């Protein structure tokens, strides 16, 4: 292979990319141009024409410490040289053991067992499989349904799609292959508003009527991400924990987007003071440097799985607990443990609230929401992502709207002036955009 292919100075063949490479949620027949990135450092992405963009996305919630962080880079370089991959069947290694130890220490006491999966969607699949095997081990094999709430997003594999919002298109596009699950209305009370207990009526009835079939309740704690970027009331989640206990249903929390500080708590479930039986983590787990996810569960769940007729948990991917990914995660969690994130996220939250508040007066803006290091402008109609993408690049930032949302979740190390540039760009685009009247039903965070 010529060194040229790895060189950061040779240009990226954007035409070849357009003709041959799938990007998330795109059409090959009608491909949109992609921006060629050659490097990233701190909070900045560098395009191949030399333009530097302030990143408002953390590469989809993942790069919480920014790019090219020396500590994570060094950990990965050292690990690559020593042991970049080895099968996990019958073999273990220090990065997996130390990572599991850290995760157990950082999460709530009930979570003591760790399955290291390859991506967020797989962590969700693993959680659902654990729940079903658990009930087989507890002699309740009819408990096979997952109860969830509307507006959720949990990934693109088949089981994960089955619990995504039913209006999101995935349920109709793939017909019988997407299992039918039980859907309650989406949470209604806002995070910082009064809680209306009546919103629990319908989900309580679903529990009451179907608990003999329900293996688990699965949802995103506090923040529904790709299903609409909404922040709901902590009491809602606390009440769901009680319903799970009352009806003998496991609680699976999908913290893939919210985990590791994003909402102002280390884990979003801490806003509600509850524990999950099964917890899914991903994205920021490695600081966004390489794909890795984790599904954690309680002793009780693990014991139930072992008591199931299979006697073992039926999942074991090739790249399970990849040492390189585990070592990136250890370095990232060490940075989290230094605890600067808390101060960083709370000052991002305060600045976002200050700088986005007046956007509520813009004619096209329907709602302004901020929680932790997440800022959202909800527009009154669906946006044209490709068109707006160029406008954001022209304003010197990387922000990728989807559906009717202009939103940011920057790396925690963003400076106040970088953050101001991001909020300024959000408001400029929100003020200028002319909106079509359509309302695409499909979730697409791509
Ligand atoms: N759950 C949530 C809450 C997510 O936000 C995502 C990704 N956006 C996933 C699951 C799926 O993760 P992945 O894309 O790594 O498969």
Boltz pocket constraint, residues with backbone or C-beta under 6 A from the ligand:
constraints:
  - pocket:
      binder: B
      contacts: [[A, 60], [A, 119], [A, 120], [A, 121], [A, 122], [A, 124], [A, 153], [A, 154], [A, 155], [A, 156], [A, 220], [A, 225], [A, 226], [A, 254], [A, 255], [A, 256], [A, 257], [A, 282], [A, 283]]
      max_distance: 6.0
